[in-house]
Amino acid sequence: MADILPFHQRRAPARDDEAEPLWREVLGRSLRSARENQGERLVDVAERAGISPQYLSEIERGRKEPSSEMIAAVTGALGVNLAGLLSEIAGDMRRISVVGPRPTRRPAGPVLMAA
């Protein structure tokens, strides 16, 4: 049998159809919030963590998926408890996530039939 593959069109998602944020995005927001709450500059935290300010900026913006070692270095530079931060992120993800499976919908636009 053939599968039906939808053509994904670029358009702004409807409010109830928005994608959940990625873990790295929630992590980045939490790290940035911790840094700003302490009145720290990105450059200073990056230097103490042993990473470039550009890389820390990309982590904070959710653009990079840092390794566990990088996360530990940044939390250490901030003086933030790693376990507490991860627990906070897990709670944020639970609050953000949609309860139950999303309903499946038929494609609205053109479809590609593949054999």
Jmol script that loads the backbone (N, CA, C; Angstrom):
load data "model"
ATOM      1  N   MET A   1       0.837  -1.178   0.000  1.00  0.00           N
ATOM      2  CA  MET A   1       0.000   0.000   0.000  1.00  0.00           C
ATOM      3  C   MET A   1       0.880   1.238   0.000  1.00  0.00           C
ATOM      4  N   ALA A   2       0.324   2.298  -0.474  1.00  0.00           N
ATOM      5  CA  ALA A   2       1.037   3.566  -0.529  1.00  0.00           C
ATOM      6  C   ALA A   2       0.793   4.375   0.735  1.00  0.00           C
ATOM      7  N   ASP A   3       1.775   5.165   1.105  1.00  0.00           N
ATOM      8  CA  ASP A   3       1.637   6.080   2.234  1.00  0.00           C
ATOM      9  C   ASP A   3       1.303   7.458   1.706  1.00  0.00           C
ATOM     10  N   ILE A   4       0.533   8.212   2.453  1.00  0.00           N
ATOM     11  CA  ILE A   4       0.221   9.594   2.100  1.00  0.00           C
ATOM     12  C   ILE A   4       1.114  10.486   2.939  1.00  0.00           C
ATOM     13  N   LEU A   5       1.908  11.313   2.271  1.00  0.00           N
ATOM     14  CA  LEU A   5       2.821  12.223   2.950  1.00  0.00           C
ATOM     15  C   LEU A   5       2.368  13.644   2.690  1.00  0.00           C
ATOM     16  N   PRO A   6       2.082  14.423   3.732  1.00  0.00           N
ATOM     17  CA  PRO A   6       1.631  15.799   3.506  1.00  0.00           C
ATOM     18  C   PRO A   6       2.796  16.712   3.127  1.00  0.00           C
ATOM     19  N   PHE A   7       2.516  17.701   2.294  1.00  0.00           N
ATOM     20  CA  PHE A   7       3.475  18.765   2.026  1.00  0.00           C
ATOM     21  C   PHE A   7       3.305  19.755   3.163  1.00  0.00           C
ATOM     22  N   HIS A   8       4.377  20.035   3.867  1.00  0.00           N
ATOM     23  CA  HIS A   8       4.289  20.974   4.978  1.00  0.00           C
ATOM     24  C   HIS A   8       4.474  22.381   4.445  1.00  0.00           C
ATOM     25  N   GLN A   9       3.495  23.205   4.679  1.00  0.00           N
ATOM     26  CA  GLN A   9       3.551  24.577   4.229  1.00  0.00           C
ATOM     27  C   GLN A   9       4.004  25.454   5.387  1.00  0.00           C
ATOM     28  N   ARG A  10       4.822  26.452   5.075  1.00  0.00           N
ATOM     29  CA  ARG A  10       5.279  27.364   6.115  1.00  0.00           C
ATOM     30  C   ARG A  10       4.181  28.377   6.389  1.00  0.00           C
ATOM     31  N   ARG A  11       3.683  28.304   7.598  1.00  0.00           N
ATOM     32  CA  ARG A  11       2.686  29.272   8.043  1.00  0.00           C
ATOM     33  C   ARG A  11       2.698  29.266   9.557  1.00  0.00           C
ATOM     34  N   ALA A  12       2.207  30.331  10.113  1.00  0.00           N
ATOM     35  CA  ALA A  12       2.169  30.420  11.569  1.00  0.00           C
ATOM     36  C   ALA A  12       1.170  29.390  12.092  1.00  0.00           C
ATOM     37  N   PRO A  13       1.553  28.598  13.092  1.00  0.00           N
ATOM     38  CA  PRO A  13       0.635  27.595  13.621  1.00  0.00           C
ATOM     39  C   PRO A  13      -0.526  28.241  14.363  1.00  0.00           C
ATOM     40  N   ALA A  14      -1.645  27.565  14.336  1.00  0.00           N
ATOM     41  CA  ALA A  14      -2.799  28.029  15.092  1.00  0.00           C
ATOM     42  C   ALA A  14      -2.476  27.929  16.575  1.00  0.00           C
ATOM     43  N   ARG A  15      -3.160  28.662  17.392  1.00  0.00           N
ATOM     44  CA  ARG A  15      -2.883  28.713  18.832  1.00  0.00           C
ATOM     45  C   ARG A  15      -2.887  27.332  19.472  1.00  0.00           C
ATOM     46  N   ASP A  16      -3.879  26.504  19.159  1.00  0.00           N
ATOM     47  CA  ASP A  16      -3.966  25.182  19.782  1.00  0.00           C
ATOM     48  C   ASP A  16      -3.084  24.154  19.081  1.00  0.00           C
ATOM     49  N   ASP A  17      -2.407  24.569  18.020  1.00  0.00           N
ATOM     50  CA  ASP A  17      -1.585  23.653  17.244  1.00  0.00           C
ATOM     51  C   ASP A  17      -0.093  23.946  17.423  1.00  0.00           C
ATOM     52  N   GLU A  18       0.244  24.852  18.352  1.00  0.00           N
ATOM     53  CA  GLU A  18       1.634  25.231  18.534  1.00  0.00           C
ATOM     54  C   GLU A  18       2.443  24.069  19.086  1.00  0.00           C
ATOM     55  N   ALA A  19       3.661  23.965  18.625  1.00  0.00           N
ATOM     56  CA  ALA A  19       4.542  22.897  19.077  1.00  0.00           C
ATOM     57  C   ALA A  19       5.036  23.186  20.494  1.00  0.00           C
ATOM     58  N   GLU A  20       5.241  22.137  21.243  1.00  0.00           N
ATOM     59  CA  GLU A  20       5.809  22.287  22.574  1.00  0.00           C
ATOM     60  C   GLU A  20       7.251  22.724  22.421  1.00  0.00           C
ATOM     61  N   PRO A  21       7.765  23.518  23.374  1.00  0.00           N
ATOM     62  CA  PRO A  21       9.167  23.927  23.270  1.00  0.00           C
ATOM     63  C   PRO A  21      10.088  22.738  23.472  1.00  0.00           C
ATOM     64  N   LEU A  22      11.250  22.818  22.904  1.00  0.00           N
ATOM     65  CA  LEU A  22      12.258  21.780  23.082  1.00  0.00           C
ATOM     66  C   LEU A  22      12.880  21.913  24.470  1.00  0.00           C
ATOM     67  N   TRP A  23      13.423  20.810  24.969  1.00  0.00           N
ATOM     68  CA  TRP A  23      14.063  20.811  26.280  1.00  0.00           C
ATOM     69  C   TRP A  23      15.177  21.842  26.321  1.00  0.00           C
ATOM     70  N   ARG A  24      15.952  21.931  25.241  1.00  0.00           N
ATOM     71  CA  ARG A  24      17.075  22.876  25.226  1.00  0.00           C
ATOM     72  C   ARG A  24      16.591  24.319  25.301  1.00  0.00           C
ATOM     73  N   GLU A  25      15.389  24.606  24.799  1.00  0.00           N
ATOM     74  CA  GLU A  25      14.851  25.961  24.892  1.00  0.00           C
ATOM     75  C   GLU A  25      14.471  26.298  26.330  1.00  0.00           C
ATOM     76  N   VAL A  26      13.852  25.357  27.017  1.00  0.00           N
ATOM     77  CA  VAL A  26      13.481  25.576  28.412  1.00  0.00           C
ATOM     78  C   VAL A  26      14.737  25.684  29.272  1.00  0.00           C
ATOM     79  N   LEU A  27      15.740  24.849  29.001  1.00  0.00           N
ATOM     80  CA  LEU A  27      17.019  24.927  29.702  1.00  0.00           C
ATOM     81  C   LEU A  27      17.642  26.302  29.504  1.00  0.00           C
ATOM     82  N   GLY A  28      17.686  26.763  28.281  1.00  0.00           N
ATOM     83  CA  GLY A  28      18.283  28.065  27.973  1.00  0.00           C
ATOM     84  C   GLY A  28      17.595  29.201  28.698  1.00  0.00           C
ATOM     85  N   ARG A  29      16.251  29.172  28.709  1.00  0.00           N
ATOM     86  CA  ARG A  29      15.515  30.224  29.416  1.00  0.00           C
ATOM     87  C   ARG A  29      15.829  30.197  30.908  1.00  0.00           C
ATOM     88  N   SER A  30      15.941  28.996  31.466  1.00  0.00           N
ATOM     89  CA  SER A  30      16.241  28.879  32.896  1.00  0.00           C
ATOM     90  C   SER A  30      17.639  29.396  33.213  1.00  0.00           C
ATOM     91  N   LEU A  31      18.615  29.054  32.377  1.00  0.00           N
ATOM     92  CA  LEU A  31      19.980  29.532  32.600  1.00  0.00           C
ATOM     93  C   LEU A  31      20.064  31.047  32.457  1.00  0.00           C
ATOM     94  N   ARG A  32      19.411  31.585  31.438  1.00  0.00           N
ATOM     95  CA  ARG A  32      19.432  33.035  31.246  1.00  0.00           C
ATOM     96  C   ARG A  32      18.762  33.740  32.420  1.00  0.00           C
ATOM     97  N   SER A  33      17.644  33.202  32.865  1.00  0.00           N
ATOM     98  CA  SER A  33      16.937  33.790  34.001  1.00  0.00           C
ATOM     99  C   SER A  33      17.815  33.793  35.248  1.00  0.00           C
ATOM    100  N   ALA A  34      18.504  32.677  35.508  1.00  0.00           N
ATOM    101  CA  ALA A  34      19.386  32.589  36.677  1.00  0.00           C
ATOM    102  C   ALA A  34      20.513  33.613  36.564  1.00  0.00           C
ATOM    103  N   ARG A  35      21.089  33.741  35.376  1.00  0.00           N
ATOM    104  CA  ARG A  35      22.181  34.697  35.172  1.00  0.00           C
ATOM    105  C   ARG A  35      21.704  36.124  35.368  1.00  0.00           C
ATOM    106  N   GLU A  36      20.567  36.463  34.779  1.00  0.00           N
ATOM    107  CA  GLU A  36      20.050  37.826  34.880  1.00  0.00           C
ATOM    108  C   GLU A  36      19.613  38.151  36.307  1.00  0.00           C
ATOM    109  N   ASN A  37      19.030  37.178  37.011  1.00  0.00           N
ATOM    110  CA  ASN A  37      18.617  37.401  38.402  1.00  0.00           C
ATOM    111  C   ASN A  37      19.814  37.705  39.300  1.00  0.00           C
ATOM    112  N   GLN A  38      20.970  37.192  38.944  1.00  0.00           N
ATOM    113  CA  GLN A  38      22.190  37.445  39.711  1.00  0.00           C
ATOM    114  C   GLN A  38      22.900  38.714  39.258  1.00  0.00           C
ATOM    115  N   GLY A  39      22.396  39.334  38.196  1.00  0.00           N
ATOM    116  CA  GLY A  39      23.021  40.537  37.665  1.00  0.00           C
ATOM    117  C   GLY A  39      24.347  40.263  36.970  1.00  0.00           C
ATOM    118  N   GLU A  40      24.530  39.041  36.507  1.00  0.00           N
ATOM    119  CA  GLU A  40      25.777  38.623  35.854  1.00  0.00           C
ATOM    120  C   GLU A  40      25.753  38.960  34.366  1.00  0.00           C
ATOM    121  N   ARG A  41      26.928  39.256  33.840  1.00  0.00           N
ATOM    122  CA  ARG A  41      27.080  39.458  32.398  1.00  0.00           C
ATOM    123  C   ARG A  41      27.388  38.120  31.740  1.00  0.00           C
ATOM    124  N   LEU A  42      26.897  37.953  30.534  1.00  0.00           N
ATOM    125  CA  LEU A  42      27.115  36.723  29.772  1.00  0.00           C
ATOM    126  C   LEU A  42      28.611  36.434  29.623  1.00  0.00           C
ATOM    127  N   VAL A  43      29.391  37.464  29.361  1.00  0.00           N
ATOM    128  CA  VAL A  43      30.831  37.308  29.150  1.00  0.00           C
ATOM    129  C   VAL A  43      31.506  36.747  30.403  1.00  0.00           C
ATOM    130  N   ASP A  44      31.116  37.247  31.561  1.00  0.00           N
ATOM    131  CA  ASP A  44      31.741  36.808  32.810  1.00  0.00           C
ATOM    132  C   ASP A  44      31.394  35.362  33.141  1.00  0.00           C
ATOM    133  N   VAL A  45      30.135  34.994  32.960  1.00  0.00           N
ATOM    134  CA  VAL A  45      29.715  33.615  33.236  1.00  0.00           C
ATOM    135  C   VAL A  45      30.405  32.662  32.262  1.00  0.00           C
ATOM    136  N   ALA A  46      30.458  33.029  31.006  1.00  0.00           N
ATOM    137  CA  ALA A  46      31.113  32.186  30.000  1.00  0.00           C
ATOM    138  C   ALA A  46      32.588  31.982  30.342  1.00  0.00           C
ATOM    139  N   GLU A  47      33.249  33.038  30.768  1.00  0.00           N
ATOM    140  CA  GLU A  47      34.665  32.917  31.113  1.00  0.00           C
ATOM    141  C   GLU A  47      34.860  31.958  32.288  1.00  0.00           C
ATOM    142  N   ARG A  48      34.040  32.086  33.324  1.00  0.00           N
ATOM    143  CA  ARG A  48      34.155  31.182  34.475  1.00  0.00           C
ATOM    144  C   ARG A  48      33.825  29.742  34.097  1.00  0.00           C
ATOM    145  N   ALA A  49      32.907  29.555  33.143  1.00  0.00           N
ATOM    146  CA  ALA A  49      32.520  28.208  32.709  1.00  0.00           C
ATOM    147  C   ALA A  49      33.528  27.608  31.738  1.00  0.00           C
ATOM    148  N   GLY A  50      34.414  28.434  31.195  1.00  0.00           N
ATOM    149  CA  GLY A  50      35.414  27.945  30.248  1.00  0.00           C
ATOM    150  C   GLY A  50      34.870  27.737  28.850  1.00  0.00           C
ATOM    151  N   ILE A  51      33.840  28.512  28.492  1.00  0.00           N
ATOM    152  CA  ILE A  51      33.273  28.435  27.140  1.00  0.00           C
ATOM    153  C   ILE A  51      33.223  29.839  26.555  1.00  0.00           C
ATOM    154  N   SER A  52      32.985  29.925  25.262  1.00  0.00           N
ATOM    155  CA  SER A  52      32.919  31.237  24.621  1.00  0.00           C
ATOM    156  C   SER A  52      31.577  31.907  24.933  1.00  0.00           C
ATOM    157  N   PRO A  53      31.571  33.235  24.960  1.00  0.00           N
ATOM    158  CA  PRO A  53      30.301  33.942  25.176  1.00  0.00           C
ATOM    159  C   PRO A  53      29.275  33.627  24.076  1.00  0.00           C
ATOM    160  N   GLN A  54      29.766  33.414  22.851  1.00  0.00           N
ATOM    161  CA  GLN A  54      28.859  33.091  21.748  1.00  0.00           C
ATOM    162  C   GLN A  54      28.157  31.755  22.007  1.00  0.00           C
ATOM    163  N   TYR A  55      28.918  30.773  22.501  1.00  0.00           N
ATOM    164  CA  TYR A  55      28.327  29.459  22.766  1.00  0.00           C
ATOM    165  C   TYR A  55      27.316  29.550  23.902  1.00  0.00           C
ATOM    166  N   LEU A  56      27.645  30.292  24.957  1.00  0.00           N
ATOM    167  CA  LEU A  56      26.694  30.460  26.062  1.00  0.00           C
ATOM    168  C   LEU A  56      25.433  31.159  25.573  1.00  0.00           C
ATOM    169  N   SER A  57      25.597  32.143  24.716  1.00  0.00           N
ATOM    170  CA  SER A  57      24.436  32.835  24.150  1.00  0.00           C
ATOM    171  C   SER A  57      23.551  31.873  23.362  1.00  0.00           C
ATOM    172  N   GLU A  58      24.173  30.999  22.582  1.00  0.00           N
ATOM    173  CA  GLU A  58      23.407  30.029  21.804  1.00  0.00           C
ATOM    174  C   GLU A  58      22.692  29.026  22.712  1.00  0.00           C
ATOM    175  N   ILE A  59      23.323  28.646  23.816  1.00  0.00           N
ATOM    176  CA  ILE A  59      22.668  27.766  24.789  1.00  0.00           C
ATOM    177  C   ILE A  59      21.451  28.474  25.372  1.00  0.00           C
ATOM    178  N   GLU A  60      21.633  29.727  25.797  1.00  0.00           N
ATOM    179  CA  GLU A  60      20.544  30.484  26.408  1.00  0.00           C
ATOM    180  C   GLU A  60      19.379  30.714  25.443  1.00  0.00           C
ATOM    181  N   ARG A  61      19.667  30.829  24.161  1.00  0.00           N
ATOM    182  CA  ARG A  61      18.610  31.028  23.167  1.00  0.00           C
ATOM    183  C   ARG A  61      17.996  29.716  22.689  1.00  0.00           C
ATOM    184  N   GLY A  62      18.489  28.584  23.222  1.00  0.00           N
ATOM    185  CA  GLY A  62      17.943  27.289  22.835  1.00  0.00           C
ATOM    186  C   GLY A  62      18.393  26.822  21.469  1.00  0.00           C
ATOM    187  N   ARG A  63      19.485  27.356  20.976  1.00  0.00           N
ATOM    188  CA  ARG A  63      19.987  26.987  19.643  1.00  0.00           C
ATOM    189  C   ARG A  63      20.927  25.791  19.686  1.00  0.00           C
ATOM    190  N   LYS A  64      21.572  25.579  20.835  1.00  0.00           N
ATOM    191  CA  LYS A  64      22.530  24.474  20.974  1.00  0.00           C
ATOM    192  C   LYS A  64      22.029  23.491  22.024  1.00  0.00           C
ATOM    193  N   GLU A  65      22.351  22.227  21.808  1.00  0.00           N
ATOM    194  CA  GLU A  65      22.044  21.147  22.750  1.00  0.00           C
ATOM    195  C   GLU A  65      23.338  20.853  23.502  1.00  0.00           C
ATOM    196  N   PRO A  66      23.544  21.499  24.670  1.00  0.00           N
ATOM    197  CA  PRO A  66      24.821  21.330  25.362  1.00  0.00           C
ATOM    198  C   PRO A  66      24.951  19.953  25.994  1.00  0.00           C
ATOM    199  N   SER A  67      26.197  19.510  26.119  1.00  0.00           N
ATOM    200  CA  SER A  67      26.461  18.235  26.792  1.00  0.00           C
ATOM    201  C   SER A  67      26.232  18.417  28.292  1.00  0.00           C
ATOM    202  N   SER A  68      26.166  17.303  28.989  1.00  0.00           N
ATOM    203  CA  SER A  68      25.985  17.368  30.437  1.00  0.00           C
ATOM    204  C   SER A  68      27.169  18.084  31.093  1.00  0.00           C
ATOM    205  N   GLU A  69      28.357  17.929  30.529  1.00  0.00           N
ATOM    206  CA  GLU A  69      29.526  18.612  31.072  1.00  0.00           C
ATOM    207  C   GLU A  69      29.408  20.125  30.912  1.00  0.00           C
ATOM    208  N   MET A  70      28.880  20.564  29.770  1.00  0.00           N
ATOM    209  CA  MET A  70      28.701  21.997  29.542  1.00  0.00           C
ATOM    210  C   MET A  70      27.647  22.565  30.486  1.00  0.00           C
ATOM    211  N   ILE A  71      26.566  21.828  30.680  1.00  0.00           N
ATOM    212  CA  ILE A  71      25.517  22.284  31.594  1.00  0.00           C
ATOM    213  C   ILE A  71      26.086  22.395  33.008  1.00  0.00           C
ATOM    214  N   ALA A  72      26.873  21.405  33.414  1.00  0.00           N
ATOM    215  CA  ALA A  72      27.489  21.437  34.740  1.00  0.00           C
ATOM    216  C   ALA A  72      28.456  22.614  34.863  1.00  0.00           C
ATOM    217  N   ALA A  73      29.208  22.916  33.810  1.00  0.00           N
ATOM    218  CA  ALA A  73      30.146  24.036  33.842  1.00  0.00           C
ATOM    219  C   ALA A  73      29.411  25.367  33.994  1.00  0.00           C
ATOM    220  N   VAL A  74      28.319  25.525  33.263  1.00  0.00           N
ATOM    221  CA  VAL A  74      27.564  26.784  33.326  1.00  0.00           C
ATOM    222  C   VAL A  74      26.874  26.928  34.682  1.00  0.00           C
ATOM    223  N   THR A  75      26.249  25.861  35.171  1.00  0.00           N
ATOM    224  CA  THR A  75      25.590  25.955  36.478  1.00  0.00           C
ATOM    225  C   THR A  75      26.621  26.191  37.578  1.00  0.00           C
ATOM    226  N   GLY A  76      27.806  25.583  37.438  1.00  0.00           N
ATOM    227  CA  GLY A  76      28.874  25.829  38.398  1.00  0.00           C
ATOM    228  C   GLY A  76      29.322  27.282  38.381  1.00  0.00           C
ATOM    229  N   ALA A  77      29.447  27.851  37.178  1.00  0.00           N
ATOM    230  CA  ALA A  77      29.845  29.251  37.041  1.00  0.00           C
ATOM    231  C   ALA A  77      28.790  30.186  37.620  1.00  0.00           C
ATOM    232  N   LEU A  78      27.540  29.757  37.573  1.00  0.00           N
ATOM    233  CA  LEU A  78      26.454  30.556  38.132  1.00  0.00           C
ATOM    234  C   LEU A  78      26.242  30.296  39.627  1.00  0.00           C
ATOM    235  N   GLY A  79      26.840  29.220  40.125  1.00  0.00           N
ATOM    236  CA  GLY A  79      26.607  28.841  41.520  1.00  0.00           C
ATOM    237  C   GLY A  79      25.208  28.298  41.743  1.00  0.00           C
ATOM    238  N   VAL A  80      24.659  27.683  40.693  1.00  0.00           N
ATOM    239  CA  VAL A  80      23.307  27.128  40.737  1.00  0.00           C
ATOM    240  C   VAL A  80      23.404  25.622  40.943  1.00  0.00           C
ATOM    241  N   ASN A  81      22.534  25.076  41.764  1.00  0.00           N
ATOM    242  CA  ASN A  81      22.492  23.634  41.998  1.00  0.00           C
ATOM    243  C   ASN A  81      21.958  22.948  40.748  1.00  0.00           C
ATOM    244  N   LEU A  82      22.745  22.053  40.167  1.00  0.00           N
ATOM    245  CA  LEU A  82      22.364  21.375  38.922  1.00  0.00           C
ATOM    246  C   LEU A  82      21.092  20.557  39.092  1.00  0.00           C
ATOM    247  N   ALA A  83      20.994  19.786  40.173  1.00  0.00           N
ATOM    248  CA  ALA A  83      19.794  18.962  40.398  1.00  0.00           C
ATOM    249  C   ALA A  83      18.555  19.842  40.537  1.00  0.00           C
ATOM    250  N   GLY A  84      18.695  20.959  41.223  1.00  0.00           N
ATOM    251  CA  GLY A  84      17.563  21.876  41.376  1.00  0.00           C
ATOM    252  C   GLY A  84      17.129  22.474  40.053  1.00  0.00           C
ATOM    253  N   LEU A  85      18.113  22.835  39.231  1.00  0.00           N
ATOM    254  CA  LEU A  85      17.805  23.398  37.918  1.00  0.00           C
ATOM    255  C   LEU A  85      17.074  22.377  37.048  1.00  0.00           C
ATOM    256  N   LEU A  86      17.570  21.141  37.038  1.00  0.00           N
ATOM    257  CA  LEU A  86      16.937  20.104  36.229  1.00  0.00           C
ATOM    258  C   LEU A  86      15.524  19.802  36.724  1.00  0.00           C
ATOM    259  N   SER A  87      15.335  19.830  38.024  1.00  0.00           N
ATOM    260  CA  SER A  87      13.999  19.620  38.587  1.00  0.00           C
ATOM    261  C   SER A  87      13.057  20.749  38.178  1.00  0.00           C
ATOM    262  N   GLU A  88      13.565  21.972  38.196  1.00  0.00           N
ATOM    263  CA  GLU A  88      12.774  23.134  37.767  1.00  0.00           C
ATOM    264  C   GLU A  88      12.377  23.008  36.293  1.00  0.00           C
ATOM    265  N   ILE A  89      13.328  22.589  35.467  1.00  0.00           N
ATOM    266  CA  ILE A  89      13.057  22.432  34.035  1.00  0.00           C
ATOM    267  C   ILE A  89      12.009  21.347  33.810  1.00  0.00           C
ATOM    268  N   ALA A  90      12.128  20.237  34.532  1.00  0.00           N
ATOM    269  CA  ALA A  90      11.152  19.148  34.390  1.00  0.00           C
ATOM    270  C   ALA A  90       9.756  19.641  34.769  1.00  0.00           C
ATOM    271  N   GLY A  91       9.668  20.435  35.821  1.00  0.00           N
ATOM    272  CA  GLY A  91       8.370  20.997  36.218  1.00  0.00           C
ATOM    273  C   GLY A  91       7.813  21.933  35.163  1.00  0.00           C
ATOM    274  N   ASP A  92       8.696  22.757  34.588  1.00  0.00           N
ATOM    275  CA  ASP A  92       8.260  23.662  33.516  1.00  0.00           C
ATOM    276  C   ASP A  92       7.744  22.871  32.320  1.00  0.00           C
ATOM    277  N   MET A  93       8.442  21.804  31.964  1.00  0.00           N
ATOM    278  CA  MET A  93       8.024  20.990  30.823  1.00  0.00           C
ATOM    279  C   MET A  93       6.667  20.341  31.092  1.00  0.00           C
ATOM    280  N   ARG A  94       6.443  19.904  32.332  1.00  0.00           N
ATOM    281  CA  ARG A  94       5.144  19.299  32.667  1.00  0.00           C
ATOM    282  C   ARG A  94       4.022  20.325  32.553  1.00  0.00           C
ATOM    283  N   ARG A  95       4.283  21.543  32.998  1.00  0.00           N
ATOM    284  CA  ARG A  95       3.252  22.583  32.926  1.00  0.00           C
ATOM    285  C   ARG A  95       2.958  22.982  31.491  1.00  0.00           C
ATOM    286  N   ILE A  96       3.981  22.962  30.639  1.00  0.00           N
ATOM    287  CA  ILE A  96       3.834  23.389  29.252  1.00  0.00           C
ATOM    288  C   ILE A  96       3.167  22.318  28.395  1.00  0.00           C
ATOM    289  N   SER A  97       3.464  21.058  28.697  1.00  0.00           N
ATOM    290  CA  SER A  97       3.022  19.981  27.810  1.00  0.00           C
ATOM    291  C   SER A  97       1.499  19.880  27.740  1.00  0.00           C
ATOM    292  N   VAL A  98       1.051  19.413  26.634  1.00  0.00           N
ATOM    293  CA  VAL A  98      -0.372  19.232  26.394  1.00  0.00           C
ATOM    294  C   VAL A  98      -0.804  17.940  27.063  1.00  0.00           C
ATOM    295  N   VAL A  99      -1.930  17.968  27.743  1.00  0.00           N
ATOM    296  CA  VAL A  99      -2.440  16.779  28.416  1.00  0.00           C
ATOM    297  C   VAL A  99      -3.097  15.874  27.379  1.00  0.00           C
ATOM    298  N   GLY A 100      -2.648  14.621  27.324  1.00  0.00           N
ATOM    299  CA  GLY A 100      -3.228  13.648  26.398  1.00  0.00           C
ATOM    300  C   GLY A 100      -2.679  13.799  24.995  1.00  0.00           C
ATOM    301  N   PRO A 101      -2.911  12.800  24.160  1.00  0.00           N
ATOM    302  CA  PRO A 101      -2.420  12.857  22.785  1.00  0.00           C
ATOM    303  C   PRO A 101      -3.171  13.886  21.967  1.00  0.00           C
ATOM    304  N   ARG A 102      -2.467  14.472  21.019  1.00  0.00           N
ATOM    305  CA  ARG A 102      -3.114  15.430  20.122  1.00  0.00           C
ATOM    306  C   ARG A 102      -3.939  14.684  19.095  1.00  0.00           C
ATOM    307  N   PRO A 103      -5.073  15.252  18.746  1.00  0.00           N
ATOM    308  CA  PRO A 103      -5.874  14.588  17.722  1.00  0.00           C
ATOM    309  C   PRO A 103      -5.168  14.647  16.376  1.00  0.00           C
ATOM    310  N   THR A 104      -5.277  13.577  15.633  1.00  0.00           N
ATOM    311  CA  THR A 104      -4.683  13.575  14.299  1.00  0.00           C
ATOM    312  C   THR A 104      -5.670  14.201  13.333  1.00  0.00           C
ATOM    313  N   ARG A 105      -5.143  14.970  12.404  1.00  0.00           N
ATOM    314  CA  ARG A 105      -5.997  15.636  11.437  1.00  0.00           C
ATOM    315  C   ARG A 105      -5.512  15.289  10.035  1.00  0.00           C
ATOM    316  N   ARG A 106      -6.433  15.304   9.125  1.00  0.00           N
ATOM    317  CA  ARG A 106      -6.086  15.061   7.728  1.00  0.00           C
ATOM    318  C   ARG A 106      -5.327  16.262   7.192  1.00  0.00           C
ATOM    319  N   PRO A 107      -4.411  16.032   6.259  1.00  0.00           N
ATOM    320  CA  PRO A 107      -3.685  17.150   5.668  1.00  0.00           C
ATOM    321  C   PRO A 107      -4.647  18.094   4.955  1.00  0.00           C
ATOM    322  N   ALA A 108      -4.403  19.398   5.109  1.00  0.00           N
ATOM    323  CA  ALA A 108      -5.290  20.379   4.495  1.00  0.00           C
ATOM    324  C   ALA A 108      -4.849  20.730   3.085  1.00  0.00           C
ATOM    325  N   GLY A 109      -3.574  20.522   2.780  1.00  0.00           N
ATOM    326  CA  GLY A 109      -3.057  20.947   1.478  1.00  0.00           C
ATOM    327  C   GLY A 109      -2.758  19.769   0.589  1.00  0.00           C
ATOM    328  N   PRO A 110      -1.903  19.991  -0.406  1.00  0.00           N
ATOM    329  CA  PRO A 110      -1.547  18.928  -1.339  1.00  0.00           C
ATOM    330  C   PRO A 110      -0.807  17.798  -0.629  1.00  0.00           C
ATOM    331  N   VAL A 111      -0.949  16.597  -1.152  1.00  0.00           N
ATOM    332  CA  VAL A 111      -0.262  15.441  -0.580  1.00  0.00           C
ATOM    333  C   VAL A 111       0.551  14.747  -1.656  1.00  0.00           C
ATOM    334  N   LEU A 112       1.583  14.036  -1.240  1.00  0.00           N
ATOM    335  CA  LEU A 112       2.427  13.273  -2.143  1.00  0.00           C
ATOM    336  C   LEU A 112       2.111  11.804  -1.933  1.00  0.00           C
ATOM    337  N   MET A 113       1.806  11.108  -2.990  1.00  0.00           N
ATOM    338  CA  MET A 113       1.526   9.677  -2.907  1.00  0.00           C
ATOM    339  C   MET A 113       2.814   8.947  -3.242  1.00  0.00           C
ATOM    340  N   ALA A 114       3.278   8.130  -2.314  1.00  0.00           N
ATOM    341  CA  ALA A 114       4.524   7.374  -2.519  1.00  0.00           C
ATOM    342  C   ALA A 114       4.200   5.890  -2.559  1.00  0.00           C
ATOM    343  N   ALA A 115       4.866   5.192  -3.439  1.00  0.00           N
ATOM    344  CA  ALA A 115       4.620   3.762  -3.550  1.00  0.00           C
ATOM    345  C   ALA A 115       5.742   2.977  -2.922  1.00  0.00           C
TER     346      ALA A 115
END
end "model"
wireframe off; spacefill off
backbone 0.3
color backbone group
